[in-house]
Amino acid sequence: MTDKVFIDTNIWVYACLDTDNTQSHNKHLKAVEYLQRLYRDTEMIIST
């Protein structure tokens, strides 16, 4: 059975938006890595 994990909106925003700003870029990379790991191991859900 796969666990279900709620992903907060800010994680999706950081994953989608990559800028030249170093701090934002680091958040982007962390969000993408986090989502990729969750994609392999869990079932992700989004609140409506």
mmCIF entry with sequence, helices, sheets and N, C-alpha, C, O atoms, coordinates in Angstrom:
data_MODEL
# 
_entry.id   MODEL 
# 
_entity.id                         1 
_entity.type                       polymer 
_entity.pdbx_number_of_molecules   1 
# 
_entity_poly.entity_id                      1 
_entity_poly.type                           'polypeptide(L)' 
_entity_poly.nstd_linkage                   no 
_entity_poly.nstd_monomer                   no 
_entity_poly.pdbx_seq_one_letter_code       MTDKVFIDTNIWVYACLDTDNTQSHNKHLKAVEYLQRLYRDTEMIIST 
_entity_poly.pdbx_seq_one_letter_code_can   MTDKVFIDTNIWVYACLDTDNTQSHNKHLKAVEYLQRLYRDTEMIIST 
_entity_poly.pdbx_strand_id                 A 
# 
loop_
_entity_poly_seq.entity_id 
_entity_poly_seq.num 
_entity_poly_seq.mon_id 
_entity_poly_seq.hetero 
1 1  MET n 
1 2  THR n 
1 3  ASP n 
1 4  LYS n 
1 5  VAL n 
1 6  PHE n 
1 7  ILE n 
1 8  ASP n 
1 9  THR n 
1 10 ASN n 
1 11 ILE n 
1 12 TRP n 
1 13 VAL n 
1 14 TYR n 
1 15 ALA n 
1 16 CYS n 
1 17 LEU n 
1 18 ASP n 
1 19 THR n 
1 20 ASP n 
1 21 ASN n 
1 22 THR n 
1 23 GLN n 
1 24 SER n 
1 25 HIS n 
1 26 ASN n 
1 27 LYS n 
1 28 HIS n 
1 29 LEU n 
1 30 LYS n 
1 31 ALA n 
1 32 VAL n 
1 33 GLU n 
1 34 TYR n 
1 35 LEU n 
1 36 GLN n 
1 37 ARG n 
1 38 LEU n 
1 39 TYR n 
1 40 ARG n 
1 41 ASP n 
1 42 THR n 
1 43 GLU n 
1 44 MET n 
1 45 ILE n 
1 46 ILE n 
1 47 SER n 
1 48 THR n 
# 
_struct_asym.id          A 
_struct_asym.entity_id   1 
# 
loop_
_struct_conf.conf_type_id 
_struct_conf.id 
_struct_conf.pdbx_PDB_helix_id 
_struct_conf.beg_label_comp_id 
_struct_conf.beg_label_asym_id 
_struct_conf.beg_label_seq_id 
_struct_conf.pdbx_beg_PDB_ins_code 
_struct_conf.end_label_comp_id 
_struct_conf.end_label_asym_id 
_struct_conf.end_label_seq_id 
_struct_conf.pdbx_end_PDB_ins_code 
_struct_conf.beg_auth_comp_id 
_struct_conf.beg_auth_asym_id 
_struct_conf.beg_auth_seq_id 
_struct_conf.end_auth_comp_id 
_struct_conf.end_auth_asym_id 
_struct_conf.end_auth_seq_id 
_struct_conf.pdbx_PDB_helix_class 
_struct_conf.details 
_struct_conf.pdbx_PDB_helix_length 
HELX_P HELX_P1 AA1 THR A 9  ? CYS A 16 ? THR A 9  CYS A 16 1 ? 8  
HELX_P HELX_P2 AA2 THR A 22 ? ASP A 41 ? THR A 22 ASP A 41 1 ? 20 
# 
_struct_conf_type.id          HELX_P 
_struct_conf_type.criteria    ? 
_struct_conf_type.reference   ? 
# 
_struct_sheet.id               AA1 
_struct_sheet.type             ? 
_struct_sheet.number_strands   2 
_struct_sheet.details          ? 
# 
_struct_sheet_order.sheet_id     AA1 
_struct_sheet_order.range_id_1   1 
_struct_sheet_order.range_id_2   2 
_struct_sheet_order.offset       ? 
_struct_sheet_order.sense        parallel 
# 
loop_
_struct_sheet_range.sheet_id 
_struct_sheet_range.id 
_struct_sheet_range.beg_label_comp_id 
_struct_sheet_range.beg_label_asym_id 
_struct_sheet_range.beg_label_seq_id 
_struct_sheet_range.pdbx_beg_PDB_ins_code 
_struct_sheet_range.end_label_comp_id 
_struct_sheet_range.end_label_asym_id 
_struct_sheet_range.end_label_seq_id 
_struct_sheet_range.pdbx_end_PDB_ins_code 
_struct_sheet_range.beg_auth_comp_id 
_struct_sheet_range.beg_auth_asym_id 
_struct_sheet_range.beg_auth_seq_id 
_struct_sheet_range.end_auth_comp_id 
_struct_sheet_range.end_auth_asym_id 
_struct_sheet_range.end_auth_seq_id 
AA1 1 LYS A 4  ? PHE A 6  ? LYS A 4  PHE A 6  
AA1 2 GLU A 43 ? ILE A 45 ? GLU A 43 ILE A 45 
# 
loop_
_atom_site.group_PDB 
_atom_site.id 
_atom_site.type_symbol 
_atom_site.label_atom_id 
_atom_site.label_alt_id 
_atom_site.label_comp_id 
_atom_site.label_asym_id 
_atom_site.label_entity_id 
_atom_site.label_seq_id 
_atom_site.pdbx_PDB_ins_code 
_atom_site.Cartn_x 
_atom_site.Cartn_y 
_atom_site.Cartn_z 
_atom_site.occupancy 
_atom_site.B_iso_or_equiv 
_atom_site.pdbx_formal_charge 
_atom_site.auth_seq_id 
_atom_site.auth_comp_id 
_atom_site.auth_asym_id 
_atom_site.auth_atom_id 
_atom_site.pdbx_PDB_model_num 
ATOM 1   N N  . MET A 1 1  ? 0.836   -1.182 0.000   1.00 0.00 ? 1  MET A N  1 
ATOM 2   C CA . MET A 1 1  ? 0.000   0.000  0.000   1.00 0.00 ? 1  MET A CA 1 
ATOM 3   C C  . MET A 1 1  ? 0.881   1.246  0.000   1.00 0.00 ? 1  MET A C  1 
ATOM 4   O O  . MET A 1 1  ? 1.877   1.308  0.722   1.00 0.00 ? 1  MET A O  1 
ATOM 5   N N  . THR A 1 2  ? 0.519   2.221  -0.797  1.00 0.00 ? 2  THR A N  1 
ATOM 6   C CA . THR A 1 2  ? 1.294   3.450  -0.917  1.00 0.00 ? 2  THR A CA 1 
ATOM 7   C C  . THR A 1 2  ? 0.743   4.513  0.024   1.00 0.00 ? 2  THR A C  1 
ATOM 8   O O  . THR A 1 2  ? -0.470  4.703  0.110   1.00 0.00 ? 2  THR A O  1 
ATOM 9   N N  . ASP A 1 3  ? 1.626   5.200  0.722   1.00 0.00 ? 3  ASP A N  1 
ATOM 10  C CA . ASP A 1 3  ? 1.203   6.294  1.586   1.00 0.00 ? 3  ASP A CA 1 
ATOM 11  C C  . ASP A 1 3  ? 0.737   7.468  0.738   1.00 0.00 ? 3  ASP A C  1 
ATOM 12  O O  . ASP A 1 3  ? 1.238   7.681  -0.366  1.00 0.00 ? 3  ASP A O  1 
ATOM 13  N N  . LYS A 1 4  ? -0.224  8.232  1.259   1.00 0.00 ? 4  LYS A N  1 
ATOM 14  C CA . LYS A 1 4  ? -0.672  9.454  0.600   1.00 0.00 ? 4  LYS A CA 1 
ATOM 15  C C  . LYS A 1 4  ? -0.057  10.638 1.332   1.00 0.00 ? 4  LYS A C  1 
ATOM 16  O O  . LYS A 1 4  ? -0.079  10.704 2.561   1.00 0.00 ? 4  LYS A O  1 
ATOM 17  N N  . VAL A 1 5  ? 0.492   11.571 0.563   1.00 0.00 ? 5  VAL A N  1 
ATOM 18  C CA . VAL A 1 5  ? 1.159   12.728 1.145   1.00 0.00 ? 5  VAL A CA 1 
ATOM 19  C C  . VAL A 1 5  ? 0.561   13.990 0.550   1.00 0.00 ? 5  VAL A C  1 
ATOM 20  O O  . VAL A 1 5  ? 0.457   14.122 -0.669  1.00 0.00 ? 5  VAL A O  1 
ATOM 21  N N  . PHE A 1 6  ? 0.165   14.926 1.423   1.00 0.00 ? 6  PHE A N  1 
ATOM 22  C CA . PHE A 1 6  ? -0.342  16.222 0.982   1.00 0.00 ? 6  PHE A CA 1 
ATOM 23  C C  . PHE A 1 6  ? 0.841   17.132 0.692   1.00 0.00 ? 6  PHE A C  1 
ATOM 24  O O  . PHE A 1 6  ? 1.734   17.284 1.525   1.00 0.00 ? 6  PHE A O  1 
ATOM 25  N N  . ILE A 1 7  ? 0.847   17.733 -0.486  1.00 0.00 ? 7  ILE A N  1 
ATOM 26  C CA . ILE A 1 7  ? 1.919   18.642 -0.888  1.00 0.00 ? 7  ILE A CA 1 
ATOM 27  C C  . ILE A 1 7  ? 1.392   20.073 -0.835  1.00 0.00 ? 7  ILE A C  1 
ATOM 28  O O  . ILE A 1 7  ? 0.434   20.410 -1.531  1.00 0.00 ? 7  ILE A O  1 
ATOM 29  N N  . ASP A 1 8  ? 2.010   20.904 -0.020  1.00 0.00 ? 8  ASP A N  1 
ATOM 30  C CA . ASP A 1 8  ? 1.594   22.292 0.110   1.00 0.00 ? 8  ASP A CA 1 
ATOM 31  C C  . ASP A 1 8  ? 1.877   23.049 -1.180  1.00 0.00 ? 8  ASP A C  1 
ATOM 32  O O  . ASP A 1 8  ? 2.801   22.712 -1.920  1.00 0.00 ? 8  ASP A O  1 
ATOM 33  N N  . THR A 1 9  ? 1.085   24.061 -1.437  1.00 0.00 ? 9  THR A N  1 
ATOM 34  C CA . THR A 1 9  ? 1.175   24.830 -2.681  1.00 0.00 ? 9  THR A CA 1 
ATOM 35  C C  . THR A 1 9  ? 2.550   25.449 -2.892  1.00 0.00 ? 9  THR A C  1 
ATOM 36  O O  . THR A 1 9  ? 3.037   25.488 -4.022  1.00 0.00 ? 9  THR A O  1 
ATOM 37  N N  . ASN A 1 10 ? 3.185   25.935 -1.828  1.00 0.00 ? 10 ASN A N  1 
ATOM 38  C CA . ASN A 1 10 ? 4.479   26.602 -2.018  1.00 0.00 ? 10 ASN A CA 1 
ATOM 39  C C  . ASN A 1 10 ? 5.533   25.654 -2.579  1.00 0.00 ? 10 ASN A C  1 
ATOM 40  O O  . ASN A 1 10 ? 6.442   26.099 -3.280  1.00 0.00 ? 10 ASN A O  1 
ATOM 41  N N  . ILE A 1 11 ? 5.434   24.358 -2.286  1.00 0.00 ? 11 ILE A N  1 
ATOM 42  C CA . ILE A 1 11 ? 6.377   23.393 -2.847  1.00 0.00 ? 11 ILE A CA 1 
ATOM 43  C C  . ILE A 1 11 ? 6.203   23.328 -4.361  1.00 0.00 ? 11 ILE A C  1 
ATOM 44  O O  . ILE A 1 11 ? 7.186   23.307 -5.101  1.00 0.00 ? 11 ILE A O  1 
ATOM 45  N N  . TRP A 1 12 ? 4.958   23.295 -4.822  1.00 0.00 ? 12 TRP A N  1 
ATOM 46  C CA . TRP A 1 12 ? 4.695   23.265 -6.265  1.00 0.00 ? 12 TRP A CA 1 
ATOM 47  C C  . TRP A 1 12 ? 5.190   24.547 -6.938  1.00 0.00 ? 12 TRP A C  1 
ATOM 48  O O  . TRP A 1 12 ? 5.754   24.497 -8.031  1.00 0.00 ? 12 TRP A O  1 
ATOM 49  N N  . VAL A 1 13 ? 4.979   25.687 -6.289  1.00 0.00 ? 13 VAL A N  1 
ATOM 50  C CA . VAL A 1 13 ? 5.410   26.969 -6.864  1.00 0.00 ? 13 VAL A CA 1 
ATOM 51  C C  . VAL A 1 13 ? 6.929   27.002 -7.003  1.00 0.00 ? 13 VAL A C  1 
ATOM 52  O O  . VAL A 1 13 ? 7.448   27.353 -8.063  1.00 0.00 ? 13 VAL A O  1 
ATOM 53  N N  . TYR A 1 14 ? 7.642   26.638 -5.942  1.00 0.00 ? 14 TYR A N  1 
ATOM 54  C CA . TYR A 1 14 ? 9.112   26.621 -6.022  1.00 0.00 ? 14 TYR A CA 1 
ATOM 55  C C  . TYR A 1 14 ? 9.605   25.632 -7.069  1.00 0.00 ? 14 TYR A C  1 
ATOM 56  O O  . TYR A 1 14 ? 10.610  25.887 -7.733  1.00 0.00 ? 14 TYR A O  1 
ATOM 57  N N  . ALA A 1 15 ? 8.921   24.523 -7.222  1.00 0.00 ? 15 ALA A N  1 
ATOM 58  C CA . ALA A 1 15 ? 9.341   23.535 -8.219  1.00 0.00 ? 15 ALA A CA 1 
ATOM 59  C C  . ALA A 1 15 ? 9.140   24.046 -9.638  1.00 0.00 ? 15 ALA A C  1 
ATOM 60  O O  . ALA A 1 15 ? 9.902   23.700 -10.542 1.00 0.00 ? 15 ALA A O  1 
ATOM 61  N N  . CYS A 1 16 ? 8.122   24.865 -9.832  1.00 0.00 ? 16 CYS A N  1 
ATOM 62  C CA . CYS A 1 16 ? 7.806   25.356 -11.182 1.00 0.00 ? 16 CYS A CA 1 
ATOM 63  C C  . CYS A 1 16 ? 8.576   26.613 -11.557 1.00 0.00 ? 16 CYS A C  1 
ATOM 64  O O  . CYS A 1 16 ? 8.868   26.834 -12.732 1.00 0.00 ? 16 CYS A O  1 
ATOM 65  N N  . LEU A 1 17 ? 8.907   27.440 -10.569 1.00 0.00 ? 17 LEU A N  1 
ATOM 66  C CA . LEU A 1 17 ? 9.559   28.711 -10.852 1.00 0.00 ? 17 LEU A CA 1 
ATOM 67  C C  . LEU A 1 17 ? 11.038  28.643 -10.504 1.00 0.00 ? 17 LEU A C  1 
ATOM 68  O O  . LEU A 1 17 ? 11.406  28.425 -9.350  1.00 0.00 ? 17 LEU A O  1 
ATOM 69  N N  . ASP A 1 18 ? 11.871  28.830 -11.503 1.00 0.00 ? 18 ASP A N  1 
ATOM 70  C CA . ASP A 1 18 ? 13.314  28.862 -11.302 1.00 0.00 ? 18 ASP A CA 1 
ATOM 71  C C  . ASP A 1 18 ? 13.804  30.222 -11.746 1.00 0.00 ? 18 ASP A C  1 
ATOM 72  O O  . ASP A 1 18 ? 13.527  30.642 -12.870 1.00 0.00 ? 18 ASP A O  1 
ATOM 73  N N  . THR A 1 19 ? 14.525  30.918 -10.890 1.00 0.00 ? 19 THR A N  1 
ATOM 74  C CA . THR A 1 19 ? 15.008  32.256 -11.214 1.00 0.00 ? 19 THR A CA 1 
ATOM 75  C C  . THR A 1 19 ? 16.530  32.305 -11.105 1.00 0.00 ? 19 THR A C  1 
ATOM 76  O O  . THR A 1 19 ? 17.175  31.329 -10.721 1.00 0.00 ? 19 THR A O  1 
ATOM 77  N N  . ASP A 1 20 ? 17.078  33.449 -11.449 1.00 0.00 ? 20 ASP A N  1 
ATOM 78  C CA . ASP A 1 20 ? 18.523  33.653 -11.327 1.00 0.00 ? 20 ASP A CA 1 
ATOM 79  C C  . ASP A 1 20 ? 18.930  33.967 -9.893  1.00 0.00 ? 20 ASP A C  1 
ATOM 80  O O  . ASP A 1 20 ? 20.110  33.890 -9.550  1.00 0.00 ? 20 ASP A O  1 
ATOM 81  N N  . ASN A 1 21 ? 17.959  34.322 -9.053  1.00 0.00 ? 21 ASN A N  1 
ATOM 82  C CA . ASN A 1 21 ? 18.217  34.607 -7.648  1.00 0.00 ? 21 ASN A CA 1 
ATOM 83  C C  . ASN A 1 21 ? 18.714  33.330 -6.976  1.00 0.00 ? 21 ASN A C  1 
ATOM 84  O O  . ASN A 1 21 ? 18.069  32.286 -7.074  1.00 0.00 ? 21 ASN A O  1 
ATOM 85  N N  . THR A 1 22 ? 19.851  33.406 -6.297  1.00 0.00 ? 22 THR A N  1 
ATOM 86  C CA . THR A 1 22 ? 20.475  32.219 -5.705  1.00 0.00 ? 22 THR A CA 1 
ATOM 87  C C  . THR A 1 22 ? 19.577  31.535 -4.690  1.00 0.00 ? 22 THR A C  1 
ATOM 88  O O  . THR A 1 22 ? 19.441  30.311 -4.706  1.00 0.00 ? 22 THR A O  1 
ATOM 89  N N  . GLN A 1 23 ? 18.966  32.310 -3.809  1.00 0.00 ? 23 GLN A N  1 
ATOM 90  C CA . GLN A 1 23 ? 18.103  31.722 -2.775  1.00 0.00 ? 23 GLN A CA 1 
ATOM 91  C C  . GLN A 1 23 ? 16.892  31.032 -3.410  1.00 0.00 ? 23 GLN A C  1 
ATOM 92  O O  . GLN A 1 23 ? 16.541  29.921 -3.013  1.00 0.00 ? 23 GLN A O  1 
ATOM 93  N N  . SER A 1 24 ? 16.261  31.666 -4.373  1.00 0.00 ? 24 SER A N  1 
ATOM 94  C CA . SER A 1 24 ? 15.106  31.067 -5.049  1.00 0.00 ? 24 SER A CA 1 
ATOM 95  C C  . SER A 1 24 ? 15.523  29.837 -5.849  1.00 0.00 ? 24 SER A C  1 
ATOM 96  O O  . SER A 1 24 ? 14.791  28.850 -5.909  1.00 0.00 ? 24 SER A O  1 
ATOM 97  N N  . HIS A 1 25 ? 16.690  29.902 -6.454  1.00 0.00 ? 25 HIS A N  1 
ATOM 98  C CA . HIS A 1 25 ? 17.171  28.757 -7.228  1.00 0.00 ? 25 HIS A CA 1 
ATOM 99  C C  . HIS A 1 25 ? 17.409  27.555 -6.314  1.00 0.00 ? 25 HIS A C  1 
ATOM 100 O O  . HIS A 1 25 ? 17.081  26.426 -6.680  1.00 0.00 ? 25 HIS A O  1 
ATOM 101 N N  . ASN A 1 26 ? 17.970  27.783 -5.144  1.00 0.00 ? 26 ASN A N  1 
ATOM 102 C CA . ASN A 1 26 ? 18.198  26.701 -4.178  1.00 0.00 ? 26 ASN A CA 1 
ATOM 103 C C  . ASN A 1 26 ? 16.875  26.092 -3.727  1.00 0.00 ? 26 ASN A C  1 
ATOM 104 O O  . ASN A 1 26 ? 16.765  24.873 -3.596  1.00 0.00 ? 26 ASN A O  1 
ATOM 105 N N  . LYS A 1 27 ? 15.872  26.933 -3.489  1.00 0.00 ? 27 LYS A N  1 
ATOM 106 C CA . LYS A 1 27 ? 14.548  26.431 -3.100  1.00 0.00 ? 27 LYS A CA 1 
ATOM 107 C C  . LYS A 1 27 ? 13.945  25.622 -4.240  1.00 0.00 ? 27 LYS A C  1 
ATOM 108 O O  . LYS A 1 27 ? 13.297  24.601 -4.009  1.00 0.00 ? 27 LYS A O  1 
ATOM 109 N N  . HIS A 1 28 ? 14.159  26.080 -5.467  1.00 0.00 ? 28 HIS A N  1 
ATOM 110 C CA . HIS A 1 28 ? 13.669  25.355 -6.642  1.00 0.00 ? 28 HIS A CA 1 
ATOM 111 C C  . HIS A 1 28 ? 14.281  23.954 -6.699  1.00 0.00 ? 28 HIS A C  1 
ATOM 112 O O  . HIS A 1 28 ? 13.569  22.968 -6.885  1.00 0.00 ? 28 HIS A O  1 
ATOM 113 N N  . LEU A 1 29 ? 15.581  23.876 -6.540  1.00 0.00 ? 29 LEU A N  1 
ATOM 114 C CA . LEU A 1 29 ? 16.261  22.579 -6.606  1.00 0.00 ? 29 LEU A CA 1 
ATOM 115 C C  . LEU A 1 29 ? 15.791  21.638 -5.498  1.00 0.00 ? 29 LEU A C  1 
ATOM 116 O O  . LEU A 1 29 ? 15.568  20.452 -5.744  1.00 0.00 ? 29 LEU A O  1 
ATOM 117 N N  . LYS A 1 30 ? 15.641  22.158 -4.291  1.00 0.00 ? 30 LYS A N  1 
ATOM 118 C CA . LYS A 1 30 ? 15.187  21.337 -3.169  1.00 0.00 ? 30 LYS A CA 1 
ATOM 119 C C  . LYS A 1 30 ? 13.754  20.849 -3.397  1.00 0.00 ? 30 LYS A C  1 
ATOM 120 O O  . LYS A 1 30 ? 13.439  19.694 -3.111  1.00 0.00 ? 30 LYS A O  1 
ATOM 121 N N  . ALA A 1 31 ? 12.885  21.730 -3.913  1.00 0.00 ? 31 ALA A N  1 
ATOM 122 C CA . ALA A 1 31 ? 11.492  21.348 -4.161  1.00 0.00 ? 31 ALA A CA 1 
ATOM 123 C C  . ALA A 1 31 ? 11.412  20.271 -5.239  1.00 0.00 ? 31 ALA A C  1 
ATOM 124 O O  . ALA A 1 31 ? 10.651  19.313 -5.097  1.00 0.00 ? 31 ALA A O  1 
ATOM 125 N N  . VAL A 1 32 ? 12.176  20.413 -6.302  1.00 0.00 ? 32 VAL A N  1 
ATOM 126 C CA . VAL A 1 32 ? 12.177  19.415 -7.382  1.00 0.00 ? 32 VAL A CA 1 
ATOM 127 C C  . VAL A 1 32 ? 12.686  18.076 -6.860  1.00 0.00 ? 32 VAL A C  1 
ATOM 128 O O  . VAL A 1 32 ? 12.100  17.032 -7.145  1.00 0.00 ? 32 VAL A O  1 
ATOM 129 N N  . GLU A 1 33 ? 13.771  18.105 -6.100  1.00 0.00 ? 33 GLU A N  1 
ATOM 130 C CA . GLU A 1 33 ? 14.316  16.874 -5.535  1.00 0.00 ? 33 GLU A CA 1 
ATOM 131 C C  . GLU A 1 33 ? 13.297  16.201 -4.610  1.00 0.00 ? 33 GLU A C  1 
ATOM 132 O O  . GLU A 1 33 ? 13.109  14.985 -4.660  1.00 0.00 ? 33 GLU A O  1 
ATOM 133 N N  . TYR A 1 34 ? 12.655  16.990 -3.782  1.00 0.00 ? 34 TYR A N  1 
ATOM 134 C CA . TYR A 1 34 ? 11.654  16.475 -2.847  1.00 0.00 ? 34 TYR A CA 1 
ATOM 135 C C  . TYR A 1 34 ? 10.485  15.829 -3.598  1.00 0.00 ? 34 TYR A C  1 
ATOM 136 O O  . TYR A 1 34 ? 10.055  14.731 -3.246  1.00 0.00 ? 34 TYR A O  1 
ATOM 137 N N  . LEU A 1 35 ? 9.974   16.504 -4.627  1.00 0.00 ? 35 LEU A N  1 
ATOM 138 C CA . LEU A 1 35 ? 8.846   15.969 -5.395  1.00 0.00 ? 35 LEU A CA 1 
ATOM 139 C C  . LEU A 1 35 ? 9.242   14.702 -6.152  1.00 0.00 ? 35 LEU A C  1 
ATOM 140 O O  . LEU A 1 35 ? 8.446   13.770 -6.264  1.00 0.00 ? 35 LEU A O  1 
ATOM 141 N N  . GLN A 1 36 ? 10.453  14.668 -6.664  1.00 0.00 ? 36 GLN A N  1 
ATOM 142 C CA . GLN A 1 36 ? 10.909  13.461 -7.365  1.00 0.00 ? 36 GLN A CA 1 
ATOM 143 C C  . GLN A 1 36 ? 10.982  12.277 -6.411  1.00 0.00 ? 36 GLN A C  1 
ATOM 144 O O  . GLN A 1 36 ? 10.596  11.164 -6.768  1.00 0.00 ? 36 GLN A O  1 
ATOM 145 N N  . ARG A 1 37 ? 11.473  12.513 -5.210  1.00 0.00 ? 37 ARG A N  1 
ATOM 146 C CA . ARG A 1 37 ? 11.565  11.447 -4.215  1.00 0.00 ? 37 ARG A CA 1 
ATOM 147 C C  . ARG A 1 37 ? 10.163  10.971 -3.811  1.00 0.00 ? 37 ARG A C  1 
ATOM 148 O O  . ARG A 1 37 ? 9.921   9.769  -3.699  1.00 0.00 ? 37 ARG A O  1 
ATOM 149 N N  . LEU A 1 38 ? 9.249   11.913 -3.594  1.00 0.00 ? 38 LEU A N  1 
ATOM 150 C CA . LEU A 1 38 ? 7.881   11.540 -3.236  1.00 0.00 ? 38 LEU A CA 1 
ATOM 151 C C  . LEU A 1 38 ? 7.187   10.793 -4.375  1.00 0.00 ? 38 LEU A C  1 
ATOM 152 O O  . LEU A 1 38 ? 6.423   9.857  -4.140  1.00 0.00 ? 38 LEU A O  1 
ATOM 153 N N  . TYR A 1 39 ? 7.455   11.210 -5.593  1.00 0.00 ? 39 TYR A N  1 
ATOM 154 C CA . TYR A 1 39 ? 6.839   10.570 -6.754  1.00 0.00 ? 39 TYR A CA 1 
ATOM 155 C C  . TYR A 1 39 ? 7.196   9.084  -6.807  1.00 0.00 ? 39 TYR A C  1 
ATOM 156 O O  . TYR A 1 39 ? 6.365   8.258  -7.184  1.00 0.00 ? 39 TYR A O  1 
ATOM 157 N N  . ARG A 1 40 ? 8.405   8.753  -6.438  1.00 0.00 ? 40 ARG A N  1 
ATOM 158 C CA . ARG A 1 40 ? 8.845   7.354  -6.457  1.00 0.00 ? 40 ARG A CA 1 
ATOM 159 C C  . ARG A 1 40 ? 8.242   6.546  -5.308  1.00 0.00 ? 40 ARG A C  1 
ATOM 160 O O  . ARG A 1 40 ? 7.950   5.361  -5.468  1.00 0.00 ? 40 ARG A O  1 
ATOM 161 N N  . ASP A 1 41 ? 8.053   7.188  -4.145  1.00 0.00 ? 41 ASP A N  1 
ATOM 162 C CA . ASP A 1 41 ? 7.731   6.447  -2.934  1.00 0.00 ? 41 ASP A CA 1 
ATOM 163 C C  . ASP A 1 41 ? 6.300   6.580  -2.409  1.00 0.00 ? 41 ASP A C  1 
ATOM 164 O O  . ASP A 1 41 ? 5.889   5.788  -1.561  1.00 0.00 ? 41 ASP A O  1 
ATOM 165 N N  . THR A 1 42 ? 5.535   7.558  -2.888  1.00 0.00 ? 42 THR A N  1 
ATOM 166 C CA . THR A 1 42 ? 4.224   7.820  -2.294  1.00 0.00 ? 42 THR A CA 1 
ATOM 167 C C  . THR A 1 42 ? 3.203   8.201  -3.355  1.00 0.00 ? 42 THR A C  1 
ATOM 168 O O  . THR A 1 42 ? 3.522   8.331  -4.536  1.00 0.00 ? 42 THR A O  1 
ATOM 169 N N  . GLU A 1 43 ? 1.968   8.374  -2.902  1.00 0.00 ? 43 GLU A N  1 
ATOM 170 C CA . GLU A 1 43 ? 0.914   8.910  -3.752  1.00 0.00 ? 43 GLU A CA 1 
ATOM 171 C C  . GLU A 1 43 ? 0.687   10.354 -3.302  1.00 0.00 ? 43 GLU A C  1 
ATOM 172 O O  . GLU A 1 43 ? 0.278   10.590 -2.165  1.00 0.00 ? 43 GLU A O  1 
ATOM 173 N N  . MET A 1 44 ? 0.947   11.313 -4.177  1.00 0.00 ? 44 MET A N  1 
ATOM 174 C CA . MET A 1 44 ? 0.813   12.715 -3.827  1.00 0.00 ? 44 MET A CA 1 
ATOM 175 C C  . MET A 1 44 ? -0.616  13.171 -4.055  1.00 0.00 ? 44 MET A C  1 
ATOM 176 O O  . MET A 1 44 ? -1.265  12.755 -5.015  1.00 0.00 ? 44 MET A O  1 
ATOM 177 N N  . ILE A 1 45 ? -1.105  14.032 -3.164  1.00 0.00 ? 45 ILE A N  1 
ATOM 178 C CA . ILE A 1 45 ? -2.452  14.591 -3.310  1.00 0.00 ? 45 ILE A CA 1 
ATOM 179 C C  . ILE A 1 45 ? -2.388  16.099 -3.150  1.00 0.00 ? 45 ILE A C  1 
ATOM 180 O O  . ILE A 1 45 ? -1.496  16.633 -2.490  1.00 0.00 ? 45 ILE A O  1 
ATOM 181 N N  . ILE A 1 46 ? -3.350  16.778 -3.764  1.00 0.00 ? 46 ILE A N  1 
ATOM 182 C CA . ILE A 1 46 ? -3.448  18.229 -3.694  1.00 0.00 ? 46 ILE A CA 1 
ATOM 183 C C  . ILE A 1 46 ? -4.835  18.570 -3.166  1.00 0.00 ? 46 ILE A C  1 
ATOM 184 O O  . ILE A 1 46 ? -5.831  17.987 -3.593  1.00 0.00 ? 46 ILE A O  1 
ATOM 185 N N  . SER A 1 47 ? -4.894  19.510 -2.241  1.00 0.00 ? 47 SER A N  1 
ATOM 186 C CA . SER A 1 47 ? -6.176  19.950 -1.705  1.00 0.00 ? 47 SER A CA 1 
ATOM 187 C C  . SER A 1 47 ? -6.936  20.746 -2.767  1.00 0.00 ? 47 SER A C  1 
ATOM 188 O O  . SER A 1 47 ? -6.338  21.495 -3.540  1.00 0.00 ? 47 SER A O  1 
ATOM 189 N N  . THR A 1 48 ? -8.234  20.580 -2.796  1.00 0.00 ? 48 THR A N  1 
ATOM 190 C CA . THR A 1 48 ? -9.037  21.350 -3.762  1.00 0.00 ? 48 THR A CA 1 
ATOM 191 C C  . THR A 1 48 ? -9.570  22.582 -3.149  1.00 0.00 ? 48 THR A C  1 
ATOM 192 O O  . THR A 1 48 ? -10.266 23.351 -3.812  1.00 0.00 ? 48 THR A O  1 
# 
